[in-house]
Amino acid sequence: MRVTQKGQVTIPLEVRRALGIAPGTEVRFELDDGTARLVPDRERAAEEIARIRGAGDIELSTDAILALTRG
């Protein structure tokens, strides 16, 4: 695998599948004695979900939401 000029690499599909990494997944690198480990940052995702939980202030049924999105 080759690093681009922007420092980017493509994570192989089998690695993404094994780690449960999908588009939008937060990841971090952990450094340890000259090696780097790619780790899905599930804690950050959980914090973001907790931060926005209850942010909606309008109660709508599923049918009402679908009507709005289709209308």
N, C-alpha and C positions, 0 to 999 in steps of 0.2 A: 504494500500500500504506500502511496506517495502523499506527502503533505503539500497542499497548494500554497501559492504565494500569500494567501490570506490566512494560512495556518489551519486550513480545513482538511478533514479526512472523511471518507465515507465509511460508516460503521457497517460491516458485512451483515447481510440479512440474518444469517444464523446466530450472530451475536445479539442483534436487536431482538430476535424472537426469544432467545434464551433469557435475556434480561428484562423482557417485557417493555422494550423501548419502542414507542410509536411517535409519529409526528407530534410535536408539542411537549413531549416528555422532558421534564427538567432533569439534567444530569450534572454531575460534578466530577472533577478529577481529584484523586487523593494521591499525594506523593509520598513515597516510602523508599528511602535509601537508593535513589537513582532510578526507581521505576514509577510508573504512573498507572493508576487503576481508575477505570471509568465506572461510576456508580450512579444508578438512577436515584435522584433525590426525592424520594417518596415523602419525606418529612416536609419539604418545602411545598409540595403539592397539597398535602393535608392542611398545612397552615393557610394556604391560599383559599382552599375550600371553606375552612372554618371562618376566615375573614369575611367572605361574602355570604355565608349562610344567613338566611333571614333578612337579606338586604331588600328583597322584594316587598312592596307594601300593598299589593293588590292581589286579592284571592280570586283566581279564575279556575273554572273547571277545565279539564283536558279538552272537552268539546269546544269551549269558548276560545281556548288558546289556538286550537286547530282552525277554527273559523277565522280568527284574526290572521293567521299565517297564510291561509288559502285565499283570503278575500281581496 
